[in-house]
Amino acid sequence: MKLTCLFFKVAVYLCHVTENKLSELLRQVITLNIRLYYKLIRILILFINGLIITAVIFPTLSVLLSASAAKHKRDQLKTRWLRRFSLILNVQITVEGELPEPGVILVSNHISWLDIVVIGQCLPAYFVAKSDILSWPIIGYLARQVGTIFIRRGDKQHIRATTEKIIWLLKQNNNIIAFPEGTTTKGDEVLNFHSSLFQPALLTKSAILPVALQYHGKAKESAPFVGDDDFVSHLLRMLSLDKIEVRLCFLPAINSLGKNRQTLCHESRESICNKISGYSALDSVRPATLESSH
């Protein structure tokens, strides 16, 4: 009889514990979904805001202001929009190094579309991107309207036209941001660079500034935009994270005078590889603790 009572008490206790755990799990799921929906609504509002800025405000600025004043205002609006995007995703960036003077080509390793949000909020610049982005909903339109330079791989005539456009922008003292790997990786390697992106630097005697970028924490596994990923599902994955930790390092500039494309490729890639190797070594010793610099 005593044994039966003992079993009954144990069963009641286990049921009570299980019920509490299920309740806690349900509460966490509901909280997670509410947070995700809230972020998603904010992103949708931000995209609508971006459409209004590019379709209405940008043309109005061109009419009301001088060319230089209008450009300055557009640059401010672009970086502010990217910072709001970063805020919604709770991107926590640790920035190392010094921002470059205008009129350089920044070359970075490439992990995700999120790289554009991370780097673009730090300084005004024109991005070089694959033409595939044009097919992305909303983002493709916004990218075109803010002056993104699109490349069609394998189209020599289009690459020449792209080179001429970059040269013109550099001569106007603009920054160019490119991803010479030509594709994204999981962040644990840096692929060989395409040398054609370095030609404008040689023709304009512009400096090359390598940029090393690496995600940490949960974002290290979730941030890479590789394989069969599509933008919408990847964005939802990013929104589901509590925070996105990333290190961004602006490395010393490389003078292009007296060098060829292959040399610039090698030096810039080597600089980025060395920095990323240092990040990996640091992560193996202790967990990364990043604080936002914004």
RADA-V801090 format. One record per pair of residues at least 12 apart in sequence whose C-alpha atoms are under 10 Angstrom apart, sorted by the first residue. I is the first residue (numbers start at 1). J is the second residue. Records with the same first field share a line. If there is no record, write none. Layout:
I=J  J
This chain:
32=240  241  242
33=240
35=239  240  241  242
36=236  237  238  239  240  241  242
37=236  239  240
38=88  239
39=88  89  90  236  239  240
40=88  89  235  236  239  240
42=84  85  88  89
43=84  85  88  89  235  239
46=81  82  84  85  88
47=81  85  138  139  142
48=138
49=81
50=77  78  81  82  138  139  141  142  145  146
51=138  139  141  142  145
53=74  77  78  81  142  145  146
54=74  77  78  141  142  143  144  145  146
55=141  142  145
57=74  77
58=70  71  73  74  77  145  146
61=73  74
62=74
72=124
74=124  146
75=121  123  124  125  126  146
76=121  123  124
77=124
78=120  121  123  124  125  146
79=117  119  120  121  122  123  124  125
80=120  121  122
81=117  120  121
82=116  117  118  119  120  121  122
83=117  118  120  121  122  294
84=117  121
85=114  117  118  121
86=114  117  118  121  244  294
87=243  294
88=239  243
89=235  238  239  240  241  242  243  244
90=238  239  241  242  243  244  245  292
91=114  117  118  219  238  241  242  243  244  245  246  291  292  294
92=118  215  243  244  245  246  247  289  290  291  292  293  294
93=118  119  215  244  245  246  247  248  290  291  292  293  294
94=245  246  247  248  249  289  290  291  292  293  294
95=118  119  122  213  246  247  248  249  250  290  291  292  293  294
96=211  212  247  248  249  250  251  293
97=211  248  249  250  251  252
98=249  250  251  252  253
99=122  123  209  249  250  251  252
100=123  175  207  208  209  250  251  252  253
101=123  173  174  175  207
102=123  124  125  170  172  173  174  175  176  206
103=125  169  170  171  172  173  174  175  176  201  204  205  206  207  208
104=125  169  170  171  173  174  175  176  177  201  204  205  206  207  208  209  253  254
105=125  126  127  166  170  174  175  176  177  178  197  198  200  201  206  207  208  209  210  253  254
106=119  125  127  175  176  177  178  179  180  207  208  209  210  211  250  251  253  268
107=128  176  177  178  179  180  181  193  197  198  208  209  210  211  212  250  265  268  269  272
108=177  178  179  180  181  190  193  209  210  211  212  213  248  249  250  268  269  272
109=178  179  180  181  182  183  184  185  187  189  190  191  192  193  210  211  212  213  214  269  272  273  276
110=178  179  180  181  182  183  184  185  186  187  189  190  191  211  212  213  214  224  225
111=179  181  183  184  185  186  187  188  189  190  213  214  215  220  223  224  225  226
112=183  184  185  186  187  215  222  223  224  225  226  231  234
113=129  133  184  223  224  225  231  234  235
114=223  224  225  235  238
115=179  213  214  215  223  224  246  248
116=129  177  178
118=213  246  247  248
119=177  211  213  248  249  250
120=177
121=294
122=294
123=175
124=174  175  176  177
125=146  147  148  169  174  175  176  177
126=143  146  147  148  149  166  169  170  174  175  176  177  178
127=143  146  147  148  149  150  166  175  176  177  178  179
128=147  148  149  150  151  162  166  176  177  178  179  180  182  197
129=143  148  149  150  151  152  177  178  179  180  182  183
130=148  149  150  151  152  153  179  182  183
131=144  148  149  150  151  152  153
132=150  151  152
133=150  231
134=150
136=230  231  232
137=231  232
139=231
148=176  177
149=162  163  165  166  176  177  178
150=162
151=163  182
153=182
159=196  197
160=196
162=197  200
163=196  197  198  199  200  201  203
164=199  200  203
165=200
166=197  199  200  201  204
167=199  200  201  202  203  204  206
168=200  204
169=200
170=200  201  204  205  206
171=204  205  206
173=206
175=206
176=208  209
177=209  210  211
178=197  198  210  211
179=193  194  197  211
180=192  193  194  195  196  197  198  265  269
181=193  194  195  269
182=194  197
183=225  226
184=224  225  226  227
185=224  225  226  227
186=214  215  220  221  222  223  224  225  226
187=213  214  215  216  220  221  223  224  276
188=214  220  273  276  277  280
189=273  276  277
190=212  269  270  272  273  276
191=269  273
192=265  266  269
193=262  264  265  266  268  269
194=261  262  265
195=260  261  262  263  264  265  266
196=261  262  265
197=261  265
198=256  260  261  262  263  264  265
199=256  260  261  262  264
200=261
201=255  256  257  260  261  264
202=255  256  257  258  259  260  261  264
203=256  257
204=256  257
205=255  256  257  258  259
206=253  254  255  256  257
207=253  254  255  256  257  264
208=251  252  253  254  255  256  264  265  267  268
209=250  251  252  253  254  255  268  271
210=249  250  251  252  253  254  267  268  269  270  271  272
211=248  249  250  251  252  253  268  269  271  272  275
212=247  248  249  250  251  268  269  271  272  273  274  275  276  279
213=246  247  248  249  250  272  275  276  279
214=245  246  247  248  249  275  276  279  280
215=244  245  246  247  248  279  288
216=244  245  246  247  279  280  283  287  288  289  290
217=243  244  245  246  283  287  288  289  290
218=238  241  242  243  244  245
219=237  238  241  242  243  244  245  246
220=244  245  246
222=234  237  238  241  244
223=235  237  238  241  244  245  246
244=290
245=288  289  290  291  292
246=288  289  290  291  292
247=276  279  288  290  291  292
249=272  275  276
250=272
251=268  271  272  275
252=268  271
253=268
254=267  268  271
